[in-house]
């Protein structure tokens, strides 16, 4: 049996790797230092799927989570990649 792509599951919101160029703008808009963002572990199955597309995602990178919202259309959240 092959690997399951968790990102195709209906309850898993879209996850995107924020480019290094965009990171500064995101942090400025959020008015928060990078280390205060909620965390996502490198061992998270979604991160493993993203690494299949982008290659190794290092600790300290930012992931954008896009959730569908009936009132806002889309709602965004950001996560900081950490080892543990």
N, C-alpha and C positions, 0 to 999 in steps of 0.2 A: 504494500500500500504506500502511495506517495505522500509527500508532505501536503498538509492542508493549508490553503492560503486564507489566513484569518481575516485578511483585509476585504475579502469578498463576502463576509458574513453581514447580514442585515443590521445587526446591532453594533457593529464596529464602525465608528465614524472614520472619515477619511483622515489620513495622516500624511503630512508633507514635510520634507526636509527643507528648512529655511536656509537659503544661501548665506554664505559668510558675509556677502555684501549687504543683505537685508537685515542681518542680526542687529546692527546698531540702530537702524530705523525702528525696528520692532521694540527694542528696549526703551528707546526714547519715547515712542508712542505710549507704551505701557507705564512709563515713569517708575521703573523697577530695575534694580541691579540684576544681572544675570543669575547670580547665586540664590536669589529669592524666588525664582520661578519654581512651580511645581516640578517634580522630577519624574523621569521615565527611565527605567533600567535598560541597559544595553541587552539584557537577556529577555526583554519583553518580546513576545512573538511578532508583534507589529514591527518592531525595530529590525528583527531578523528578516522579515519580508522586504522592508525598505533597503536593507543592505544588499539584497539580491538585485536591486535596481541601481543603487548609488555606490556600491562597494562599502567598505568598512566605514561606519559612522562613529567618529571618535567622541569620547567623553567631552562635554562642554558645548556640543552642537545643540541647536534648538529645533524642536519639532512643532509644527503647527497642526492642531487638531481642528478639523472643520466638521461641525455638527449641523444637521438640518434643523431649522427652527420654524414653527408655524407662524410665529409673530415677526421674527427678524429675517427670515429667509435662510441665512447662515449665521452661526455663532462661532467665534474663534477662541481657541485656548492655546496656550503655548506650554511646552514641557522642555526641561533641560535634561539632556542625556547624561546619565551617571552610571558608573560601574556597579555601585552598591549603595 
